[in-house]
Amino acid sequence: MDAVEVREFAGGEACIFTTPSPDKETPNEDAAALLPFDAQSGALVVADGVGGYRLGNAASAATVAALQKSLENGSQQEIQLRTAVLDGIENANRAVLDLGVGAATTLALVEIQDGKARPYHIGDSQVVIVGQRGKVKAQTVSHSPVGFAMEAGILNEKEAMHHEDRHLVSNVIGTPEMRIEIGAVQSLALRDTVILGSDGLFDNLHVAEIVDALRKGPLRTGMQRLVETCRKRMDVPREGRPSKPDDLTIVAFRLHARRRPRASSGS
């Protein structure tokens, strides 16, 4: 993609962007989607095909396709969105296993329904939900040795960002042992922002930098700032600043402001 795209989605506005790593000629192994379920609900999706495995791009694409089909069927059959999401992830795991080449992908997914968000994730693609004043209301923990060390307080964010084992992932779609982590439901205020990203985002920007870029102003403007900053970090390494060329994918969402009913005029 050459620019951030904006779509009406699930009672709000969603922005989406993906681009391949600047240092490679192979296909983008990331995939992203906005999958509607009905007029007020759907799923935001980022999948990152695991580098170093064959057909990472096929794994991420198969995952999005399985989720899309499951949500479409679920909507027609009037089952719960949560059930459609979980069925879609299980179907995705089977589809990636059926590729038969050891392909794998991570997944970050957020269910949006009636002004509420629920994250699901597998691997090190992450979800962050942030308020207008910059408070992080929810953040997923990467399924990796470094992610678990951060959660346990053994590593801080700066140490984790530069750790030699940061690229290792302990849970992916495409294995019989795949497990789905489901987060708590979060009620969204009007200026809350839901952010999903592949490690092309989270390996190049600290969470505080991501929050600062997105918490103020129009969503499209904040997304464009994130994209430009990530690309600059990848292209121009600087001492003491994170820089890791990689495929970059970001999805962000905000609810629309609710319109107040018009006061009736007196006769």
TITI-758486 format. One record per atom (N, C-alpha, C, CB): x, y negated, z negated; residue in one letter. Coordinates in pm, whole numbers, padded with zeros to 5 digits, always signed. Each point is the difference from the previous one (the first is absolute). Glycine has a CB too. Layout:
N
XYZA;...
END
This chain:
267
+00083+00118+00000M;-00083-00118+00000M;+00088-00124+00000M;-00183+00124-00121M;+00141-00224+00197D;+00077-00124+00007D;-00045-00102-00104D;+00032+00041+00242D;-00152-00024-00295A;-00052-00097-00096A;-00098+00069-00093A;+00031-00188+00165A;-00055+00123-00277V;-00098+00050-00097V;-00140-00007+00062V;+00145-00075-00195V;-00222+00183+00178E;-00138+00001+00047E;-00095-00007-00121E;+00067+00134+00205E;-00178-00202-00185V;-00098-00021-00107V;-00133+00062+00043V;+00115-00214-00076V;-00179+00285-00016R;-00128+00064+00030R;-00097-00021-00116R;+00116+00172+00144R;-00245-00185-00112E;-00105+00007-00102E;-00009+00145-00045E;-00130-00196+00100E;+00123+00218-00233F;+00002+00138-00048F;-00059+00011-00139F;+00201+00042+00140F;-00299+00044-00157A;-00054+00038-00131A;-00034-00118-00089A;+00131+00207+00018A;-00196-00307+00040G;-00039-00117-00078G;+00112-00098-00025G;-00166+00141-00104G;+00274-00129+00179G;+00113-00090-00017G;+00080-00015+00127G;+00010+00064-00239G;+00115-00104+00221E;+00090-00024+00113E;+00124+00087-00021E;-00085-00238+00033E;+00126+00308+00071A;+00119+00084-00006A;+00100-00044+00105A;-00136+00193-00087A;+00263-00192+00050C;+00110-00029+00093C;+00084+00126+00015C;+00004-00247-00065C;+00047+00270+00184I;+00078+00120+00027I;+00118-00034+00091I;-00206+00143-00027I;+00320-00081-00002F;+00120-00022+00082F;+00088+00124-00007F;-00009-00251-00040F;+00066+00290+00153T;+00099+00107+00003T;+00098-00023+00114T;-00166+00160-00100T;+00293-00125+00075T;+00103-00016+00102T;+00113+00098-00030T;-00060-00244+00034T;+00131+00295+00068P;+00110+00092-00025P;+00122-00070-00057P;-00084+00143+00183P;+00172-00065-00240S;+00125-00052-00055S;+00081-00070+00109S;+00002+00183-00175S;+00063-00295+00143P;+00076-00072+00102P;+00127+00072+00045P;-00090-00207-00097P;+00132+00310+00026D;+00128+00064+00033D;-00015+00136+00068D;+00096-00120-00193D;-00217+00150+00244K;-00016+00130+00066K;-00085-00013+00126K;+00023+00114-00222K;-00008-00016+00310E;-00075+00002+00125E;-00108+00109-00001E;+00202-00088+00118E;-00207+00168-00224T;-00102+00104-00012T;-00134-00061-00040T;+00177+00167-00063T;-00287-00092+00078P;-00133-00057-00028P;-00016-00041-00147P;-00092+00140+00183P;+00000-00232-00205N;-00041-00039-00134N;-00062+00122-00068N;-00038-00242+00072N;+00092+00282-00187E;-00053+00116-00071E;-00109-00037-00100E;+00220+00108+00028E;-00249-00238-00043D;-00109-00045-00084D;-00131+00001+00078D;+00159-00142-00134D;-00269+00151+00062A;-00133-00017+00058A;-00086-00073-00102A;+00022+00210+00142A;-00118-00287-00093A;-00090-00075-00090A;-00139-00003+00061A;+00193-00141-00086A;-00293+00126+00001A;-00137-00003+00050A;-00092-00067-00099A;+00043+00207+00130A;-00152-00263-00076L;-00115-00047-00078L;-00115+00091+00040L;+00082-00245-00013L;-00124+00331-00078L;-00099+00101+00033L;-00133-00033-00067L;+00181+00173+00024L;-00280-00219+00052P;-00129-00035-00062P;-00078+00124-00039P;-00005-00209+00134P;-00075+00196-00240F;-00091+00105-00043F;-00144-00047+00018F;+00170+00087-00166F;-00197-00209+00121D;-00125-00068+00030D;+00029-00150-00004D;-00145+00190-00098D;+00042-00273+00098A;+00021-00145+00010A;+00079-00057-00116A;-00211-00013+00126A;+00203+00074-00244Q;+00065-00055-00118Q;+00109+00091-00058Q;-00212-00117-00047Q;+00254+00218+00121S;+00101+00090-00055S;+00086+00061+00110S;-00151+00048-00192S;+00268-00001+00151G;+00091+00063+00094G;+00133+00026-00067G;-00113-00113+00192G;+00213+00150-00113A;+00131+00034-00053A;+00109-00075+00076A;-00085+00226-00069A;+00176-00286-00008L;+00122-00060+00054L;+00108+00107-00007L;-00066-00238-00073L;+00144+00254+00180V;+00093+00113+00009V;+00137-00043+00053V;-00194+00151+00036V;+00300-00103-00103V;+00137-00008+00052V;+00063+00137-00018V;+00021-00249-00057V;+00034+00304+00166A;+00071+00128-00004A;+00139-00022+00060A;-00217+00134+00018A;+00318-00079-00084D;+00140-00019+00043D;+00060+00138+00026D;+00023-00216-00135D;-00008+00251+00264G;+00063+00125+00037G;+00140+00008-00058G;-00136+00007+00210G;+00168+00104-00275V;+00125+00011-00075V;+00118+00006+00096V;-00120+00117-00188V;+00213-00213+00174G;+00120-00002+00082G;+00089+00119-00028G;-00012-00248+00005G;+00080+00297+00098G;+00085+00116-00016G;-00072+00131+00026G;+00130-00129-00164G;-00263+00124+00173Y;-00080+00117+00036Y;-00044-00015+00145Y;-00080+00032-00242Y;+00052+00079+00308R;-00047-00007+00138R;-00142-00052+00005R;+00152+00189+00061R;-00180-00267+00042L;-00136-00047+00028L;-00065-00074-00115L;-00020+00190+00153L;+00096-00279-00216G;-00060-00082-00105G;-00115-00083+00052G;+00220-00008-00114G;-00208-00042+00238N;-00108-00079+00058N;-00125+00084+00025N;+00171-00148+00106N;-00153+00276-00070A;-00114+00089+00020A;-00069+00029-00133A;+00112+00101+00201A;-00034-00088-00308A;-00057+00027-00132A;-00086-00115-00048A;+00197+00144-00053A;-00146-00267+00067S;-00078-00116-00045S;-00123-00020+00087S;+00210-00107-00085S;-00198+00130+00215A;-00115-00015+00089A;-00106+00107-00029A;+00150-00097+00176A;-00107+00221-00201A;-00094+00106-00032A;-00074-00027-00130A;+00146+00162+00121A;-00077-00224-00216T;-00062-00034-00128T;-00109-00105+00018T;+00215+00053-00116T;-00187-00157+00192V;-00101-00103+00025V;-00119+00060+00077V;+00179-00178+00003V;-00151+00264+00096A;-00107+00060+00079A;-00091+00088-00087A;+00149-00006+00202A;-00089+00084-00293A;-00079+00086-00087A;-00087-00082-00095A;+00178+00174+00015A;-00123-00283-00067L;-00078-00087-00088L;-00113-00068+00075L;+00203-00036-00139L;-00175-00011+00258Q;-00104-00065+00080Q;-00116+00095+00027Q;+00174-00147+00105Q;-00142+00269-00065K;-00105+00098+00028K;-00080+00033-00124K;+00140+00094+00182K;-00073-00080-00297S;-00068+00035-00123S;-00094-00112-00044S;+00194+00141-00066S;-00151-00266+00078L;-00088-00111-00040L;-00117-00014+00096L;+00196-00118-00101L;-00173+00140+00229E;-00111-00007+00096E;-00103+00108-00030E;+00155-00094+00174E;-00107+00217-00198N;-00093+00110-00032N;-00070-00025-00133N;+00146+00159+00128N;-00071-00209-00226G;-00057-00026-00131G;-00110-00105+00005G;+00216+00061-00101G;-00194-00164+00180S;-00101-00105+00014S;-00127+00056+00064S;+00182-00173+00019S;-00166+00256+00084Q;-00116+00058+00068Q;-00076+00096-00091Q;+00120-00025+00217Q;-00046+00098-00302Q;-00062+00100-00086Q;-00041-00057-00136Q;+00136+00173+00116Q;-00108-00303-00137E;-00037-00071-00122E;+00060+00064-00125E;-00211-00068+00112E;+00338+00107-00103I;+00071+00045-00119I;+00074-00118-00059I;+00025+00235+00092I;+00030-00220-00213Q;+00069-00110-00066Q;+00130-00033+00073Q;-00103+00068-00219Q;+00140-00196+00217L;+00125-00042+00061L;+00118+00073-00063L;-00100-00224+00051L;+00100+00236-00184R;+00111+00067-00068R;+00018+00143+00052R;-00042-00141-00204R;-00069+00212+00224T;+00006+00136+00052T;+00057+00002+00141T;-00195+00062-00143T;+00152-00157+00227A;+00050-00007+00137A;+00150-00028+00002A;-00225-00080+00076A;+00272-00007-00165V;+00143-00030-00008V;+00079+00123-00040V;-00053-00237-00060V;+00011+00304-00045L;+00073+00119-00047L;-00002+00111+00104L;-00058-00060-00236L;-00057+00081+00302D;-00006+00100+00107D;+00094-00038+00114D;-00238+00053-00061D;+00244-00182+00093G;+00087-00047+00107G;+00147+00024-00030G;-00171-00170+00056G;+00210+00146-00180I;+00140+00022-00038I;+00035+00149+00007I;-00009-00203-00149I;-00080+00288+00099E;+00024+00144+00007E;+00008+00046+00147E;-00121+00032-00221E;+00033-00084+00305N;+00004+00035+00143N;+00128-00050+00064N;-00250-00009+00009N;+00295-00110-00051A;+00126-00054+00053A;+00117+00089-00035A;-00093-00231-00018A;+00095+00280-00106N;+00110+00087-00041N;+00004+00127+00085N;-00017-00091-00235N;-00100+00148+00261R;-00005+00119+00085R;+00045-00032+00142R;-00186+00092-00141R;+00143-00208+00193A;+00036-00037+00137A;+00151-00019+00014A;-00224-00110+00026A;+00288+00049-00125V;+00144-00021+00007V;+00074+00132-00015V;-00029-00231-00093V;-00018+00316+00002L;+00060+00133-00012L;-00012+00078+00131L;-00055+00001-00245L;-00058-00018+00314D;-00023+00072+00125D;+00089-00048+00114D;-00233+00034-00073D;+00297-00150+00058L;+00096-00042+00101L;+00116+00098+00010L;-00063-00239-00041L;+00092+00306-00071G;+00095+00109+00000G;+00145-00037+00018G;-00182+00130+00085G;+00216-00255-00112V;+00140-00043+00020V;+00060-00061-00126V;-00052-00041+00241V;-00019+00053-00353G;+00051-00059-00124G;-00025-00149-00011G;+00170+00175-00001G;-00262-00229+00083A;-00031-00143-00006A;-00068-00035-00132A;-00021-00007+00251A;+00033-00120-00291A;-00060-00044-00126A;-00026-00150+00007A;+00117+00183-00127A;-00205-00229+00040T;-00030-00143-00008T;-00045-00036-00141T;-00065-00002+00243T;+00089-00121-00281T;-00057-00053-00123T;-00138-00059+00032T;+00232-00049-00096T;-00304+00011-00007L;-00131-00063+00020L;-00030-00096-00114L;-00081+00203+00125L;+00038-00323-00090A;-00060-00093-00095A;-00138-00033+00055A;+00226-00098-00076A;-00328+00114-00006L;-00138-00022+00045L;-00076-00071-00112L;+00006+00206+00151L;-00087-00302-00114V;-00086-00066-00098V;-00144+00005+00050V;+00189-00153-00075V;-00274+00210-00008E;-00144+00004+00026E;-00060-00133-00044E;-00008+00254-00030E;-00060-00321+00120I;-00070-00125-00032I;-00150+00029+00006I;+00189-00145+00093I;-00258+00119-00204Q;-00144+00027-00003Q;-00068-00093-00099Q;+00042+00240+00062Q;-00139-00317-00012D;-00080-00089-00085D;+00088-00092-00084D;-00179+00174-00007D;+00282-00230+00067G;+00086-00094-00070G;+00097+00062-00098G;-00180-00159+00027G;+00200+00289-00017K;+00093+00070-00088K;+00103+00075+00083K;-00178+00022-00176K;+00295+00000+00116A;+00109+00068+00069A;+00048+00118-00083A;+00069-00215+00111A;-00040+00326-00043R;+00058+00117-00066R;+00117+00049+00086R;-00225+00065-00108R;+00348-00061+00051P;+00115+00046+00078P;+00020+00151-00006P;+00105-00220-00042P;-00055+00274+00152Y;+00044+00139+00010Y;+00140-00006+00061Y;-00240+00096+00026Y;+00334-00012-00073H;+00129-00002+00067H;+00074+00132-00013H;+00011-00243-00041H;+00078+00261+00139I;+00086+00118+00008I;+00134-00051+00053I;-00197+00164+00041I;+00302-00153-00122G;+00131-00044+00046G;+00036-00139-00047G;-00029+00143+00195G;+00109-00215-00113D;+00052-00129-00045D;-00055-00120+00076D;+00203+00120-00064D;-00303-00103+00150S;-00074-00116+00047S;-00083-00048-00118S;-00007+00082+00244S;-00003-00215-00261Q;-00055-00051-00126Q;-00125-00085+00019Q;+00229+00005-00091Q;-00302-00018-00019V;-00117-00088-00009V;+00021-00096-00117V;-00153+00177+00100V;+00127-00305-00078V;+00003-00101-00106V;-00128-00082+00010V;+00256-00010+00001V;-00321-00013-00114I;-00116-00089-00005I;+00036-00117-00090I;-00164+00192+00037I;+00154-00313+00018V;+00048-00119-00071V;-00108-00106-00006V;+00234+00051+00074V;-00241-00122-00187G;-00095-00109-00016G;+00054-00130+00054G;-00089+00113-00199G;+00002-00214+00207Q;+00037-00129+00058Q;+00115-00066-00074Q;-00235-00027+00075Q;+00242+00046-00206R;+00105-00062-00080R;+00128+00082-00004R;-00177-00106-00135R;+00181+00216+00211G;+00122+00078+00009G;+00009+00119-00093G;+00105-00206+00069G;-00213+00232-00145K;+00003+00116-00089K;-00018+00127+00080K;-00093-00139-00188K;+00184+00236+00168V;-00013+00131+00065V;-00101+00082-00079V;+00239-00009+00087V;-00354+00034-00027K;-00108+00072-00067K;+00014+00151+00013K;-00147-00194+00043K;+00214+00238+00063A;+00022+00144+00020A;+00117+00017+00095A;-00245+00053-00038A;+00325+00053+00014Q;+00112+00032+00088Q;+00025+00150-00007Q;+00103-00230-00031Q;-00093+00294+00145T;+00027+00143+00001T;+00146+00027-00035T;-00181+00033+00172T;+00208+00086-00222V;+00136+00045-00032V;+00045+00094+00111V;-00039-00024-00252V;+00151-00006+00316S;+00049+00083+00108S;+00029+00142-00047S;+00096-00204+00108S;-00134+00300-00028H;+00029+00140-00029H;+00143+00030+00046H;-00246+00066+00023H;+00340-00106-00106S;+00142+00015+00030S;+00078-00003-00130S;-00028-00108+00229S;+00148+00163-00231P;+00080-00008-00123P;+00020-00143-00048P;+00115+00208+00069P;-00091-00301+00026V;+00022-00139-00039V;-00130-00063-00050V;+00186-00017+00168V;-00297+00047-00103G;-00129-00053-00046G;-00035+00046-00140G;-00074-00005+00235G;+00096+00132-00264F;-00030+00052-00133F;+00097-00057-00105F;-00090+00210+00105F;+00217-00234-00064A;+00096-00060-00093A;-00041-00143-00035A;+00183+00145+00096A;-00237-00219+00001M;-00051-00134-00028M;-00118+00006-00097M;+00076-00076+00226M;-00168+00168-00202E;-00118+00014-00085E;+00039+00035-00144E;-00133+00071+00200E;+00242+00005-00215A;+00046+00040-00132A;+00087-00105-00067A;-00011+00234+00076A;+00043-00342-00004G;+00082-00105-00057G;+00149+00027+00008G;-00187-00048-00150G;+00228+00151+00225I;+00142+00033+00013I;+00069-00095+00098I;-00052+00241-00052I;-00022-00281+00156L;+00051-00096+00098L;-00092-00121+00005L;+00103+00187+00136L;-00043-00307-00117N;-00084-00116+00026N;-00016-00015+00152N;+00078-00114-00214N;-00160+00018+00256E;-00031-00012+00142E;+00125-00029+00083E;-00229-00080-00062E;+00316-00006+00012K;+00121-00034+00075K;+00090+00122+00016K;-00013-00236-00086K;+00031+00312-00022E;+00083+00121+00007E;-00062+00101+00096E;+00078-00039-00236E;-00210+00053+00231A;-00067+00095+00088A;+00011-00039+00146A;-00157+00052-00185A;+00149-00183+00212M;+00006-00049+00138M;+00130+00039+00068M;-00147-00190-00065M;+00257+00196-00012H;+00131+00026+00058H;+00051+00142-00033H;+00049-00245-00016H;-00135+00329-00039H;+00045+00134-00041H;+00027+00088+00123H;-00134-00021-00214H;+00240+00100+00208E;+00039+00083+00113E;-00101+00109+00033E;+00235-00047-00060E;-00321+00084-00036D;-00100+00104+00024D;-00139-00056+00025D;+00135+00150-00143D;-00146-00280+00171R;-00132-00061+00019R;-00077+00064+00115R;+00093-00214-00090R;-00024+00268+00189H;-00066+00056+00117H;-00062+00137-00026H;+00160-00128+00139H;-00127+00193-00250L;-00052+00134-00028L;-00147-00008-00042L;+00231+00077-00067L;-00313+00013+00122V;-00143+00004-00030V;-00036+00140-00046V;-00050-00182+00170V;-00030+00193-00276S;-00028+00130-00060S;-00140+00053+00029S;+00160-00060-00176S;-00241-00014+00252N;-00138+00043+00027N;-00043-00059+00133N;-00054+00015-00247N;+00019+00068+00344V;-00037-00048+00133V;-00114+00084+00056V;+00235-00080+00039V;-00306+00023+00058I;-00095+00076+00080I;+00080+00084+00100I;-00183-00179-00025I;+00151+00309+00032G;+00072+00091+00087G;+00067+00111-00076G;+00035-00187+00156G;-00074+00204-00283T;+00053+00108-00083T;-00114+00069-00074T;+00220-00123-00026T;-00206+00254-00002P;-00104+00069-00078P;-00017-00058-00140P;+00049+00206+00131P;+00057-00271-00184E;-00004-00052-00137E;-00051-00143-00008E;+00189+00150-00053E;-00233-00207+00165M;-00046-00139+00001M;-00104-00025-00109M;+00045-00012+00246M;-00028-00100-00319R;-00099-00037-00102R;-00044-00144+00022R;+00102+00163-00165R;-00225-00190+00132I;-00060-00132+00021I;-00010-00071-00134I;-00130+00083+00201I;+00188-00201-00211E;-00017-00080-00121E;-00110-00103+00024E;+00244+00033-00065E;-00343-00032-00023I;-00115-00090+00012I;+00007-00102-00113I;-00141+00180+00109I;+00137-00307-00075G;+00006-00106-00100G;-00138-00036-00053G;+00205-00086+00111G;-00204-00002-00210A;-00126-00047-00059A;-00069-00099+00093A;+00095+00034-00230A;-00227-00041+00219V;-00078-00098+00076V;+00029-00140-00054V;-00181+00172+00046V;+00204-00266+00045Q;+00027-00139-00036Q;-00108-00089+00060Q;+00249+00045-00012Q;-00318-00122-00072S;-00094-00100+00052S;+00079-00117+00055S;-00178+00070-00166S;+00144-00112+00287L;+00075-00106+00067L;-00066-00136-00021L;+00079+00165+00170L;-00002-00261-00222A;-00045-00139-00003A;+00022-00059+00139A;+00055-00024-00247A;-00111-00093+00270L;-00002-00055+00136L;+00139-00027+00057L;-00218-00099-00055L;+00314+00062-00027R;+00133-00031+00053R;+00100+00113-00025R;-00048-00240-00036R;+00002+00354-00013D;+00089+00115-00014D;+00043+00048+00138D;-00112+00066-00217D;+00235-00018+00226T;+00052+00051+00126T;+00047+00143-00018T;+00068-00232+00070T;-00114+00320+00018V;+00043+00139+00004V;+00108+00013+00106V;-00227+00084-00078V;+00344-00029+00041I;+00113+00010+00091I;+00044+00145+00009I;+00074-00236-00057I;-00063+00288+00180L;+00056+00131+00025L;+00122-00018+00089L;-00226+00114-00025L;+00334-00040-00002G;+00118-00015+00084G;+00084+00127+00006G;-00001-00240-00056G;+00067+00260+00169S;+00100+00106+00010S;+00127-00049-00069S;-00099+00088+00219S;+00200-00002-00227D;+00120-00044-00071D;+00079-00105+00077D;+00011+00224-00104D;-00049-00250+00230G;+00059-00113+00070G;-00031-00132-00067G;-00018+00128+00210G;-00096-00134-00282L;-00035-00118-00080L;+00067+00005-00136L;-00219-00016+00119L;+00199+00126-00191F;+00042+00005-00141F;+00151+00024-00019F;-00227+00086-00052F;+00298-00048+00159D;+00145+00011-00009D;+00070-00132+00035D;-00019+00241+00057D;-00057-00339-00008N;+00060-00127+00039N;-00047-00120-00081N;+00019+00095+00224N;-00130-00080-00294L;-00051-00109-00083L;-00034+00053-00138L;-00090-00119+00203L;+00126+00045-00306H;-00043+00032-00135H;-00150-00027-00011H;+00230-00056-00095H;-00296+00124+00003V;-00144-00015-00017V;-00035-00146-00028V;-00016+00237-00086V;+00096-00305+00007A;-00028-00141-00030A;+00003-00085+00127A;+00099+00030-00229A;-00012+00002+00322E;+00006-00074+00127E;-00123+00028+00085E;+00250+00008-00006E;-00296+00116+00006I;-00121+00036+00074I;-00121-00073-00059I;+00099+00226+00057I;-00109-00224-00187V;-00110-00068-00069V;+00001-00148+00031V;+00008+00171-00182V;+00108-00234+00175D;+00011-00143+00022D;-00041-00039+00142D;+00183-00008-00170D;-00151+00095+00267A;-00034-00030+00139A;-00150+00009+00027A;+00223+00086+00066A;-00293+00001-00139L;-00139+00028+00035L;-00105-00062-00093L;+00086+00208+00094L;-00047-00253-00211R;-00104-00038-00097R;-00064-00134+00030R;+00123+00130-00168R;-00063-00214+00252K;-00057-00132+00031K;-00020-00015+00150K;+00111-00097-00203K;-00209+00017+00238G;-00022-00032+00141G;-00072+00110+00075G;+00203-00138-00009G;-00228+00118+00139P;-00069+00100+00082P;+00077+00131+00004P;-00099-00183+00137P;+00025+00293-00128L;+00063+00131+00000L;+00092+00018+00120L;-00199+00091-00121L;+00156-00136+00238R;+00083+00014+00120R;+00135-00072-00019R;-00209+00015+00143R;+00205-00135-00203T;+00122-00077-00020T;+00097+00074-00093T;-00129-00213+00037T;+00075+00269-00146G;+00083+00075-00091G;+00060+00123+00064G;-00138-00084-00185G;+00059+00155+00263M;+00050+00118+00071M;+00113-00038+00095M;-00225+00107-00019M;+00207-00216+00091Q;+00103-00043+00093Q;+00130-00034-00073Q;-00179-00087+00154Q;+00167+00026-00273R;+00119-00028-00080R;+00072+00130-00038R;-00109-00208-00089R;+00032+00308+00048L;+00060+00129-00036L;+00074+00061+00118L;-00182+00036-00167L;+00118-00035+00282V;+00062+00058+00120V;+00129-00072+00035V;-00226+00067+00083V;+00221-00199-00081E;+00119-00077+00038E;+00114+00021-00100E;-00148-00171+00108E;+00115+00174-00238T;+00104+00019-00101T;+00061+00139+00009T;-00119-00162-00150T;+00035+00264+00170C;+00053+00137+00013C;+00091+00012+00121C;-00206+00088-00109C;+00164-00143+00219R;+00083+00008+00121R;+00134-00071-00021R;-00208+00010+00142R;+00204-00123-00208K;+00124-00072-00026K;+00091+00079-00091K;-00121-00216+00029K;+00065+00279-00132R;+00079+00083-00091R;+00067+00115+00076R;-00155-00060-00190R;+00080+00121+00280M;+00055+00112+00078M;+00109-00045+00096M;-00221+00114-00019M;+00199-00230+00081D;+00091-00048+00105D;+00125-00068-00055D;-00197-00027+00146D;+00184-00037-00264V;+00111-00081-00053V;+00028+00043-00145V;-00061-00197+00153V;+00139+00303-00171P;+00033+00043-00136P;+00078-00108-00075P;+00004+00238+00077P;-00031-00248-00207R;+00071-00096-00082R;+00031+00063-00135R;-00115-00193+00117R;+00232+00167-00170E;+00045+00058-00125E;-00102-00027-00113E;+00240-00029+00075E;-00276+00135-00147G;-00091-00014-00113G;-00146-00006+00037G;+00181-00114-00112G;-00213+00128+00241R;-00139-00006+00045R;-00034+00130+00071R;+00011-00252+00022R;-00127+00311-00048P;-00032+00127+00065P;-00006-00013+00152P;-00127+00067-00204P;+00176+00035+00273S;-00004+00001+00146S;+00009+00145+00047S;+00107-00230+00014S;-00218+00280+00042K;-00003+00138+00048K;-00085+00006+00127K;+00030+00091-00237K;+00034-00089+00353P;-00078+00011+00124P;-00088+00125-00002P;+00181-00122+00124P;-00308+00104-00090D;-00093+00113-00002D;-00126-00043+00073D;+00093+00088-00220D;-00176+00011+00258D;-00133-00033+00050D;-00075-00079-00107D;-00004+00208+00147D;-00071-00307-00103L;-00069-00089-00094L;-00149+00001+00028L;+00205-00145-00018L;-00283+00178-00085T;-00145+00001+00014T;-00063-00059-00126T;+00010+00202+00152T;-00103-00295-00132I;-00069-00067-00111I;-00148-00010+00032I;+00209-00131-00060I;-00293+00160-00038V;-00143-00026+00007V;-00038-00079-00124V;-00046+00213+00136V;-00033-00318-00121A;-00045-00080-00114A;-00149-00030+00014A;+00231-00103-00024A;-00298+00087-00091F;-00145-00017+00000F;-00042-00096-00109F;-00029+00230+00090F;-00073-00312-00059R;-00068-00084-00098R;-00149+00000+00027R;+00204-00144-00025R;-00282+00136-00082L;-00144-00016+00014L;-00032-00140+00054L;-00039+00164-00188L;-00071-00173+00260H;-00052-00131+00038H;-00064-00067-00121H;-00039+00080+00237H;+00042-00213-00240A;-00072-00073-00104A;-00149+00025+00017A;+00181-00177-00012A;-00248+00205-00097R;-00143+00022+00006R;-00073-00134+00018R;+00023+00206-00146R;-00113-00207+00240R;-00075-00122+00025R;-00107-00021-00106R;+00045+00024+00245R;-00052-00144-00296R;-00106-00030-00097R;-00133-00021+00074R;+00170-00105-00158R;-00279+00155+00102P;-00130-00020+00066P;-00036-00148+00001P;-00075+00229-00072P;+00012-00269+00179R;-00042-00142+00011R;-00114-00028-00096R;+00071-00006+00240R;-00062-00111-00303A;-00110-00041-00088A;-00120-00037+00085A;+00161-00084-00176A;-00279+00128+00135S;-00120-00032+00078S;-00034-00148-00019S;-00086+00240-00024S;+00041-00304+00130S;-00033-00143-00008S;-00139-00018-00062S;+00145-00047+00204S;-00159-00054-00284G;-00130-00026-00064G;-00100-00057+00098G;+00117-00038-00216G;-00244+00061+00192S;-00104-00050+00091S;-00055-00131-00055S;-00060+00236+00074S;
END
